[in-house]
Amino acid sequence: MTFLARADGELQLDGVSLAEVARRFGTPCYVYSRAAIESAYRAFDEGLAGIDHTVCYAVKANSNLAVLDILRRLGAGFDIVSGGELARVLAAGGSAGRVVFSGVGKSEAEIRAALAAGIACFNVESEPELERLDGLAGAAGVRAPVALRVNPDVDARTHPYISTGLAGNKFGIPHAAALAAYRRAARLPNLRVAGIGTHIGSQILDTAPLDEALERVLELVDALASEDIGLEHLDLGGGLGIRYRDEEPPDIRAYCGRLARRLAGRGLRLLLEPGRAIVGAAGVLLTRVEYLKLDKARRFAVVDASMSELLRPALYESWHEIVPVSTAASGRETARYDVVGPVCESSDVLGLDRDLAVRQGDLLAILAAGAYGMAMSSNYNSRPRPCEVLVDRGAAVEVRSRERVEALYALERTLPAG
Ligand SMILES: *Cc1c(COP(=O)(O)O)cnc(C)c1O
C-alpha cells in the first residue's frame, strides 16, 4: 500500500494528512485514493492488453458514484447485481452497453430496466430465469444477450461465506446441466446466446482454482461449438484477493498475462469482474477512540466506528490492520486492546488483541477498507452512515456527505391519531 505513508509520524494518504481529513470531515469517515483505484484497474487492463477484453468492475464492492466515475473514465465496464446498481452506473455516466448483470434473483422490474437500458449481457443463473428473460425481452420487442453462469464445482479455498463455485451453493447452473441449458437458450426466440460466465468466490489467494474453473469452462465452450452454439465472450468473474494481514495475493498483471496467453487465438473476448482487487486496498476507515475501558479482564478501545460502518470483522471474522493516525504524540504506552464499536452486539468488533499505543481522543485508521466497507454499511442502532472522501491529486474531496439523523426516519410515519 504505497499510497499510505508516514511523514513525521503522521499518516498520509497520497500526501494528504489523515488527521486533517478527520478535522475537516469528522469521524467515522471512509477515505479512498483515486491513484490506488486507477493503478489497480490498470494492472488488469494492461495485463490483458494482448487480447480483446473488458474489465467489468463489480459495483457491489464500492458503489460510490465518484468511484464508478473514475473507473468509467478509464474505460471500465461494470458488473451489477441489482437494478439499484444499474441506476448508479447510469447516474455516474457509465454506458449500459458495458454492463453485465449477475445475480440469482433478478426481478421482473430489474430485468425490464436492464432491457430498456440496453445492457451488454445478462449472466443468467437458472433455467426459470432464462424463461423469464425470454418473455420480458419478447414483450419489449428486443433480443436479450445472455451468458449462462456455470458453476464449475471447484473449491476456491476461501471463506465458506464467500465461496460460490461449489456444487452445493445457490449460484450458477451446475456444470453437468450447462449444455442442456444452452440448447434451451439457443431455442428461445428472444434471446441471443452471447457468452459463458463463472465466478467461484472472493478473496482468492491461490489462482489454481481459477485456472481449473477456466479449463472447465473452456471444455464447455468447445462442446457448444461442436453443436454450433458459438460464443462471443467468456466471463471469468472476480474474486482475486488482497492483503489484509500477511496474505500473498496473486500479482494481477502476471495473472492477467497468463489468462491472455491461454486465450490467445480463441477469438473470445475475455471479461473479468474484479471488485475487491480494485478498491479494497485503496480505502481506509478513519475512527476516533471514544473511551479506553480498562476495568475488565480484557482492555477495550471503544471507537466511534462499528459493525454498522464496517461489517466484515463481525460477519466473516475478517482481519483489518488498525494503526494510529499519529505516532508522533508522546506519553502513550502500548497495550493490547480489543477495538470495538458502540453498537449493542458482542460481535461489534473491529479488531481483537491489537497492540496499540493510544489515548482517548486519538485517531485510528482501519486499513484495506475500500471494498465491502461502506457498501455493506447499515443504519443499525440508528447510526447515520459515515461520509466518504476521495483523495485526488493531493486534494481531499467529500464524495458522500455524512447522513443526517433526520434522513434515518424520513420515510417513516406514525399511525393516525386514535
Ligand atoms: C461479488 C462478485 C464479484 C466481485 O468479487 P470480488 O471478490 O470483489 O472481486 C464479481 N462477480 C460476481 C458475479 C460477484 O457476485
The ligand as a Tripos MOL2 file, in Angstrom:
@<TRIPOS>MOLECULE
LIG
   15    15     1     0     0
SMALL
NO_CHARGES

@<TRIPOS>ATOM
      1 C1        -19.1110  -10.2910   -5.8410 C.3       1 LIG1
      2 C2        -18.9400  -10.6450   -7.2700 C.ar      1 LIG1
      3 C3        -17.8110  -10.2000   -7.9700 C.ar      1 LIG1
      4 C4        -16.6900   -9.4370   -7.3240 C.3       1 LIG1
      5 O1        -15.9950  -10.2120   -6.4110 O.3       1 LIG1
      6 P1        -14.6090   -9.6750   -5.7910 P.3       1 LIG1
      7 O2        -14.2100  -10.7550   -4.8820 O.co2     1 LIG1
      8 O3        -14.9120   -8.4070   -5.0890 O.co2     1 LIG1
      9 O4        -13.6660   -9.4840   -6.9160 O.co2     1 LIG1
     10 C5        -17.7450  -10.4790   -9.3100 C.ar      1 LIG1
     11 N1        -18.7280  -11.1750   -9.9500 N.ar      1 LIG1
     12 C6        -19.8110  -11.6420   -9.2950 C.ar      1 LIG1
     13 C7        -20.8350  -12.3890  -10.0260 C.3       1 LIG1
     14 C8        -19.9620  -11.3880   -7.9400 C.ar      1 LIG1
     15 O5        -21.0260  -11.8540   -7.2920 O.3       1 LIG1
@<TRIPOS>BOND
     1     1     2 1
     2     2     3 ar
     3     2    14 ar
     4     3     4 1
     5     3    10 ar
     6     4     5 1
     7     5     6 1
     8     6     7 2
     9     6     8 1
    10     6     9 1
    11    10    11 ar
    12    11    12 ar
    13    12    13 1
    14    12    14 ar
    15    14    15 1
@<TRIPOS>SUBSTRUCTURE
     1 LIG1         1 GROUP 0 **** ****
